[in-house]
């Protein structure tokens, strides 16, 4: 009987041990299973929860280079007209006056300017229009401009050497070329005078008028020059019949100011 009971208990122990071990192999209870699983779950959650410093932003755009500053503007004083010349900005203004050429030049110098040449037709047109305003109520007249006879052509009439476009030169140190050097027909002829002191027409007036032509003994075109003595003055020089083209104004010019 005691042997039977001993065998029974051994069998029961064997069965219990088998059940317990089989449960462990099939994923039964493990004391550390929850903590390990929970730790993995927490760590995984923490791994996917980035801070703001880890976020990927696009790289900053490079700053554009500074824009180049525009060149300084060229300007004239109030009342002066700006013209762009090959030599640079030029300011012009027409003043009334019946002085001779030298005095008119001095009057320009008092304005910080000189008697102005004429670069092109646009400048001629401006002088004509402005002069007719300042000499009103006169309807025509002459305007001193910055031009003189070359030394090699003094005392000469028109020749193959002293021509319509090279007998004179601009005196303002700004005007270039001959586009604005427009003389009346058959001028500058030094008065067609015989050789001697009477060949002294070494300056020139620009004729201006409200009509295309002016009858002043001969026919003169508005917007064209005529050579004349530098000493000519409206008060004393002009004989009867020539007063419609008498000097009544002068045109001054100076370099434009540069302002930022």
PyMOL commands that set and color helices and strands:
alter all, ss='L'
color gray80, all
select helices_A, chain A and resi 2-25+33-47+52-54+101-109+121-134+151-153+190-192+243-245
alter helices_A, ss='H'
color red, helices_A
select strands_A, chain A and resi 73-75+81-85+88-96+114-115+140-144+147-149+168-170+203-209+213-215+219-221+225-228+247-255+257-259
alter strands_A, ss='S'
color yellow, strands_A
deselect
rebuild
show_as cartoon
